Every structure is written in structure tokens, then in C-alpha cells.
């Protein structure tokens, strides 16, 4: 057999799948991608598998084995294959562990990433620091051995706890804006004006009830392992993060917080935040039967009425404001609350998720599409919940989610699947019996806690006032056109960001782009250092009339190639930043810290002060994310590269000197237009082919 003949291999693979085989022996690496693609469950296969497993369980309860489905006999081998197709965690045992890169590989990649950021003299100093660190007498080899030992002792991967603690739980400033991410979801064409009424609106309650229903369905699918496992080019991705979506809350503790959650998540209630108050809303009865959509709608209306009545009699403190302030202050307040409010805290923290029904008179006035509100509003929130659904009076929806246990794209999958159900006709289930009523959560607050609430509110108000978030769109072209250039859409946009920053600030920025490590067991993220010597050379040449277009295109292609190479390395566990973090976490004393020359050199701090913090959350048609810059003089850029358009948000700290989100947005739009014009010209005149 000619291993280059893909048609024969494809036909044989398809026959093997139909016969129930789960893999095929190969004779050449070129065959791997095709076979993985053929053996990966297709969407229609997954959909049929769900029907088969559901049918089997129904017939099993009736004492039947084989059964008929749409005119075809279904027996146990088919049921077994279908179960494997959709079993959420079936692939976990197939996932490799996250590798520990070698010191030499990380040092070489790290130094290469420093070149565009440093002067020649500074780079020479950095080279000496790195050489000393990884040398036989340096601290690097000792830290590497400790990290390798930690890898052996870690149940899943060496990075998991280090990342959770260092990136999130030990951070002492507020989750609000600093750590939580936000998004506007659903239709962006909804009314841009918000009702001024303090009361919940019918459309608001209706939208919330439907999304609650779909999220409950998602939790049930995860609990029952019926959510199809994610695949990437036929390879399985880790699904562990889905165990932390529901019933998960970050608990404030002095110096380091905790994450509490359980899987399967058996909580029977959600928590509603309305007019700054908290309401426990049962969505299952005591037997675990889910409430119907009609019942959930009634529960939300009851919750809102109970708070309206309560606040007519007496104003109540907004306990949720504590979650918007400094973590140690919140931890102290929680210690004061616990003796008399233990049950109240448990009701909030054990809830499946939070739903914020925002009214027009609370929080930040909303204009445009509401992304500003989703990121900056703080008066009706519990920022420690893994999922906070936010619904405005107009019916527009968004989320504000705690970042520690789960990455945004993972939660994004749940949200987009729930939103896609909105376009279909929903067939409601029968009402469940004996559903407990919604009940406002009572809090006993003393003067000391009240002062801490006021402090947290002042902190949140100052933080929100200092942040600006702007939207940008270009409908001139999208990912489909970019691919015609033979270029990765993500690399294209990242190089556009580099050119934009250089045009505005005259230098290269240390840049963070998120890469997923979910191909590894319990993998989270790695940093793509998008700024390279190649991107800097292109940025200098871009738009320079003295540089021929042919040379600009050649430099552009080199910059794209450098970005693609780093992206692949990062996704393969061979990035720089997580390995260095792992090594840093092995330092045991101040004396060792002084010996760690790589970390002591100023280049390390400069290269990790990411003036461009970026994240690709494609697709963006029903999900537009946003986050704050990670340094005072930087930008936060969230983008989605859809088929026919490019969408992004850009944020800045208003108090920082030298940055302007408005100017950056306009400059980026101009850059994207210029790149399109150059690309069109290049394709017409076949310049790209000449440069290959």
C-alpha cells in the first residue's frame, strides 16, 4: 500500500469505524492526522449517541436490553460505543502529563524573547545572568531537580497547584476587575437603553429563567458524564475544568484563598442578587427533580417581589460588596460574619451559580452593548462565584466570572451551547412537586462589618472609575480572507497588535497571549510571548514609504512564522513562563532568591510586565469578552476572529500616563485596513508566492 494514498487510508478508516473499531495501526507519521480525524466522533455521531444512551436508560428501567431507535435495532455494543462517544471524562486516562522543559531549552527561548525588549548592553547582561543561573554552579539545576521531584509527586501535573496559588489564590487585591473576566453574551442588537426602574422587568426575568434552565441542563450533563468530551484535530482535551463550573466559590482567607466545590454538584438552589440583596432560589425539589421553566420564572418573580417588599420597610446592607474589595479585608469580614451568618454564607457559597438581576438605578449607567457594565459594575455582585450570569432590565445578558478554577473559554463553551438553545423552540418539562419557595437571605451585620463594607465599596468605586473599555470592529474582512493569504488568523492579528503598539509608542511591548494546555492532564494555560525580533523588524518597516512593499511582506511573513512557532511550542508545554514560575516556586529562602540570577536581573521583570495582555475568544458572534490591563501602563485586548469580521475590546487605566484606549483602537483599525490593502495587492500581483 502506498502510504501517500490518503483516499485508501480514509476509506479503510471509515470502514473500521463502522465496524466498531476505535483505532488503526499506521506505518508513517503522515497518516496520523487523517486517521485521528476519521476516528474522532463527528457532531452527527455525537448527537445520535446522546439519543441512543438516553433511549437505553429509558428501556433499561423497563427491564429491556436491546431496543428500536428510528427503525434500527440497538444492542449493547452500540450502546457501549455511544457511551464512549459522549462520556465527558472518558478520555482523561489517555491524556499525557504536562512535560517539564529542560533548563537549556527554556533558557534559549527566554533569551530569544528578550531581544526585542532590551538594548544590546541590557541583553548582554541578561545573557550573563541566564548563563550563571543554568550553569553547574548556578541555582537553576537545583531548582530543576526540585521541580522534577514535584512532578513525580503531583497526582496530575506539576503546574496545577503552583498556577492556582501563585496566579490567583495568593493575590490580595480584589477579584473585581483585577482577576475576574467579563463578557456580553447573546444578541448584541438588543435595545441600547436601559429601563430606569428599580424593579425587575418581565423580559429580564424571562431571559434569566431560560438561561438558568439551560445552565441547569449543562450541570446535569456534566454530573451524568453526558457532555461530549472536547477534541482538537481528533486529539482529546482535558475536561477537568468542567468539574469546577457549578457549585464552586472562592473563599477569602488571610494570605491565601481557597476554592470550594464538589463534583458531581448536587446543590439544589441558585443565588439571586437583586438590588444588592441575596435570595436563595430552589431550582430542584427534595427528590432532585428539576423545576420547569414556568416554575423558575415564578421563583424569580417571587424573589424580586420579596426584596422589593423588604427594602420598602428598611434598607439593608449589600454583603456582596465585600467581594469587590481587598481579599484580606474580605477575609477579616467573613471571620466576623461566620458566628451569626454561617448558614447565610453557606447558602451563597454552595449555590450552583449566581444570577444578577440588575436594575437601571444601580451600578454603572449602561450604553452601547453593555460590555462596560459587565466588567465595571460592582453593586449587585458576588465576585467569588465561578459563574455569575448578569441580566439587565432590557434583557441584555452577560457574565462576570471568577477566574481561579476555570478558564474563560471553558465557561464560554457552556454559555454558547446554552445560547444556541435560545434559537430553538423549548419544550418545557412537567412541573416538579413540592418545590420550596425562594427566600431572601438574612444577614446579621455589626458596625465593624458595616465599615468593612463601606471600605470595599470605596475601593471598588475607585477601581471602576479608573478603567475604560472600548469596542472595536472591522467588517471589511475576517478569518476567511486571512486564510487566503496562507496565514494563521491569530498570528495575523497578533502581528497587527505589535505594529499598532510600535506606531503609538515607538518600542516593542512585552506581550502575553493565552495558549491552552488542555491537551495535557489538568492543563490550564501557557504564555505565548507574541513580541519577537521578527515582529519588531516588521513593525519598524510597516508603513515606511522608504521600505518596498515586497520587503514589508517578507518581514510580515517572517513575523507570522515566528509567532506560529512560539504558539506551537507553548501549546506543547515548551513555553517559557510556566516553567520559570515552576522554578521560582522551588526557591526556599531569601538567600536562594538572591542566588537566582535570572530572576534578579531586571530583564525578567521587564519581560513579565505585559504591556499588551491579549486573549483570542473566537467565535465572537454571541460572546464578546473583556478584561483589564495587567500593568498600569498597558492595554487589555480581547478579540474574536470570525469568518467575515474581526471584533475586539481594548481597555486602559485612565490614570496611567501615555496610554489611550481610544487612540489604540483607531490605530489598530487603521493597521488592519492597511494590512488588508497590502494583502489584496500581494495576492493580485502574486507577491506572497514569490516570498514563500
Secondary structure, DSSP 8 states (H G I E B T S, - for coil): --TT-HHHHHHHHHHHHHTT------SSGGGHHHHHHHHS--HHHHHHHHHHHHHHHHHHHTT-SSEEETTEEE-HHHHHHHHHHH-TTTTGGG-B------HHHHHHHHHHHHGGGS-HHHHHHHHHHHHHHHSTTSSHHHHHHHHHHHHHH-SS-TTHHHHIIIIIIT--S-STTTT-EEEEES-TTS-SS----SS--HHHHHHHHHHHHHHHHHHHHHHTT-S---EETTEE---GGGGGSSS-EEE--SSS-EEE--SS----EEEEEETTEEEEEE-B-TT--B--HHHHHHHHHHHHHHHHHHHHH-----GGGGGGS-HHHHHHHHHHHHHHHHHHHHHHHTSS-EEEE--TTSSS---TTSHHHHHH--TT--TTBS-EEEE-TTS-EEEEE--SSS-HHHHHHHHHHHHHHTTS--------SS----EE------HHHHHHHHHHHHHHHHHHHTEEEEEEEE-S--HHHHHHTT--HHHHHHHHHHHHHHHHHSS---EEEEEE-TTBTT--EEEE----HHHHHHHHHTT-TTS-HHHHHHHHHHHHHHHHHHHHHHHTT--SHHHHHHHHTT--SHHHHHH-HHHHSHHHHHHTS-SEEEEE----SSEEEE---SSTT-EEEEEEE-SS-EEEEEEEETTSTT--HHHHHHHHHHHHHHHHHHHHHHHHTTHHHHH-
